[in-house]
Amino acid sequence: MPRRVLGGLIQAAAPLTDPSVPIERIRQAAIDAHIPFIEEAGRRGVQILGLQEVFNGPYFCPSQDPHWYDLAEPVPGPTTDLMAQYAKKYRMAMVVPVYEREQAGVYYNTAAVYDADGAYLGKYRKYHIPHTSGFWEKYFFKPGNLGYPVFKTQFATIGVYICYDRHFPEGARLLGLGGAEIVFNPSATVAGLSQYLWKLEQPAHAVANGYFMACSNRVGEEAPWNIGRFYGSSYFVDPRGTFLAIGSEDKDELVAAEMDLDLIEEVRRVWQFYRDRRPESYGAMVEQLP
């Protein structure tokens, strides 16, 4: 019997970004902006829905203002619990990226994963954390420490890779080795230096590993930082590198695509990248070379 899964991605601008506004108002405005698209996904029969990086707030990392630590919350916590209710209501698995507070002074860039019955399946914490002008993420996020887990939803086995992670092929391969059929990459990336990589690296991961990728990015500009324009262009790509659906560069929207999971086996029978691996020769990759 064919295994076809309808996936969805939401791309949206942050409604409030002013640091003088109370954090709770900022969080609620971001959640409220997503609810209509979550409900649209439910009505359209989306089976696995991915939200964008830190979906419940602005991309605050151009700042070094400790005010933004207050956006963090436990995972599971209030925001992810709310999303679990929508997952259950619409029988829709969800990838929910938020700012996580594990304990006082310890914060992560995290994505919680929920199954279609609202059950919490676990979380992924972003491993690769940039620290450069406009992207002071190490000021806010500790590097991940949970490995590269995969999550067996009712519709597919999925993995998560967050934003800057996409520049590193090692974790993408580990997700495939772990059994991921679809890898979600929630992002907050602006036009400029790396935009040409947006439609290059992730299709390459899909081809090299024989799985689907679901890649989301926010839209708009966020004052007061104004580091650039978030260019949307959220998309689904299959194991052959074919784009199945692509969002606009400037609109809040739901991007949806049907994925034929049987294509994974078909592609891997042709391109035997897993069979032909030589892990015994890769030891130098984990050494601290000069």
N, C-alpha and C positions, 0 to 999 in steps of 0.2 A: 504494500500500500504506500503511495507517495507520501513523503513527509514535507509538507509545505507549511511555512510559518509566516504570518504577517507581522512584520516588525514596524516600529514607529520611533521617531526621534523628534524631540521638541527643541526648536531654537527660538530664543526670545531675548529681548533687551531687558536690562534691569530697570524697573520703574523708578526706584529711588537709590541714589548713590551719595547723597550729601552726608558727610560724617557728623554734622550737627543734629541730624534727625535721629531720634531714638532707634536703637538697633531693632527692637521688636516691630516697629512700624516698617522698617526696611525689609525685614524678613517676611512679614505678612504680605507686603506689596508684591514681593517676588513670587511668593506662593500663589497669591491671587491671580497673578498674570499667567501662571501655568495651568490653573484649574480648568479653564475652558478648553485648552488643548488636550488635557488628560481626558476630559469628558468626551471630546471629539474622537480621541483614539478609541475609547470604549465603545462609542456608537458605531465606529467603522470596523470593529472587530479586531483591532490590534491585539496580538497575543503576547508580545514582549515589547515594552516601551522603555526607551532610554532618555533620561534627562541630561541637561548640560552640566558641566563642571561647576560645583558650588552653586547649584541652581537656585538656592533660596537666599541669594544676595548678590551684590556686585562682585566683580573681580577686583578685590581690594589690595592686591599684592604690589601695585606700584607705590603704595603708601608704606610707611613704617610706623603707623599710628596704632598703639596698643588698644585703642578703642575697638578695633575690629576683632579682637579676641573674644569679645562678648557675643559675636555671631555664632561661635562654636557651641556645640551641644553634644551630649552622649549619643552614641549609635549602638543599638537602637535608642531613639529619643523622641521628643515631641514631633519633629518634622517627619522623620521616617515612619513613625507610627501612623501619622495622618495618611501618608502615601500608601501604607499597607492597607488602610481601609478602602482606598480607591482600587488597589490591586484586587482585593476580594470582591468589591462591588462589580467590577467589570471582567472578572476572571482573566486577569492580565498580569503576567509577570512584569516586574519593574526594576530598573537600575536607577538608584536614587543617590546622586553625588551631593554630599554636604560637607561642611566644615566640622570636624569631629574634635571634641574635647574628651580625652581619655581620663585625665586628672589635672589638677592645677598645674599649669605650666607645660603640659604635654598635649600637643595638637597635631592632627593629621588631616590631609586632604583625602577624603574617604568616599567610597561608593558602597551603599548598602544594597543588597539584592533580596527581592521578595518574590515568592512564587505566586501563582494565580489564585491561590486560596488565602493570600495575605500572610503566609508563613514566612518568617525571616530565615533566609538561607545562609547568611554570612555577609562578610564585607571584604573589600580590597582597599588597601592603603597605598596611595601613590608612592612609588619608589624613587623615581628620579626627580630631584627637586632643583630647579635652576636658581641662580642667585646672581643677577646682573641688573643693570639699570632698567627700571620698568617692571622687573620680575623678581622682586625681593622675597621670593617664596620661602627661603630658608629662615627668614625672620618669623614666619607664621607657621610653617609646617615642618614636622620631623619626618625624615624619610621612612617609608613603610617598613613593616617588620612581620608581615603575615604571609610572605611568599607570594606565589602566583596561583591562587586557588581558582577552581572552576566550580560552577554551580549548576546542579541538575534541576532545571525547571520542568514543568509539565510539558513544555513544548520543544525545548532544546537544551543542550548543555552550553552554558555561556561563560565567558571570561570577561574581565575588565582590565583596561589599560588606560591611564588618565593622562591626557594632554601631553606634557613633555616626555612622558614614557615612550611616546610613539617614535621618537628618534633612536630608540635602542632596540635592535632586533632580538637580543637575547631573551628578554621576557616574553616577547611575542611568540618565540619558538617554544618556550616552556608552557605557555597556555595551550598551544597546539598539542604538545606531548601529553598534557594533562587531560586532553579530550575535548577541548572547547570546539564547538561548531560555529558559534558566533562570538566575536569579540567586540565589546562596546568600548569606544574611546570618547568619553565626554571631555570637551576641551573649552578653553577660553583663549583664543588666539587671534591676533590682530594682523591687519594687512602690513606688508613690509618684508622683512628679511626672510621669513620662512613660508610665505604664502604659497610659493611654487611647490614646496614640499607637501602641502596639504593633500594634493591629489596624486602624489607620487609614492610617499613612504607607506601609507596604509594599504593601498592596493598591492604594493610589493609584499607586505606582510601576509596579505590574503593569499597571494599566489605562492609564496615561499612555504606557507604552512597549510595550504589547502583548506581554508575556512572562510566564512563570511566576516566582514567587518562592518560595524555600524558606528559612524563617526559624527559626532554632534559638535556644533560651535555656536556661541551666542552671536547676537547682532547688535549694532548700534555703537555709540561712543559713551564713555562713562566719565563724567566730570566728578571731582575736580582734577583727576589725574590726566585725562586726555592723552593716553599713550598711543592711541590709534583707533582705527575702526575695526570692530569685530565683524568679520565678513561672512558669517553664516556658512552657507555652502555645505550644510550637513548632508551626509550621503550614506547609502548602502553600496557595498561592492562585493562581488562574488569571488569564488576561488580561482576564477580565470582572469580576475582583474577587470571585469565588466561592471560598469556603474549601473545600478538598478533604479536609483532615484537620487536626485540632487536638489537640495533646497536653494532658495534665492540667497543673494548676498545681503539683503537688507530688510527682510520681512519676518515678523513673528509668525511661525507656522509649524504645523505638524508635517513631517516628511515620512511617508510610509512606502514600504516595498514588500512584496512577497518573495520569500527565499525558499528555494527547492533544496532541502538538505540532502537529498539523494545525489546532488551534484558533487558533494564532497567526496564520496566514494568513487564516483566516475572520474573526477580529476586526479585523485590520488593513485588510481590504477594506471594512469598515463605518466604522471610526474611522480616518480617514486623517491621523493626527497627524504621521507622518513626511513625507508629501507636502506638508502645509500648513505645515510649519515655515518660519520666516523668519530663518535664521541671520545674514543681512546686517544685521538690526536688533538683534542681541544683543550688539554689541561692548561696551556699557557693563557687561555682566556680569563682564568680566574686567579692568575698570579698578578701581583703588583709589579708590573714591568716598568722599567725606566721610561 
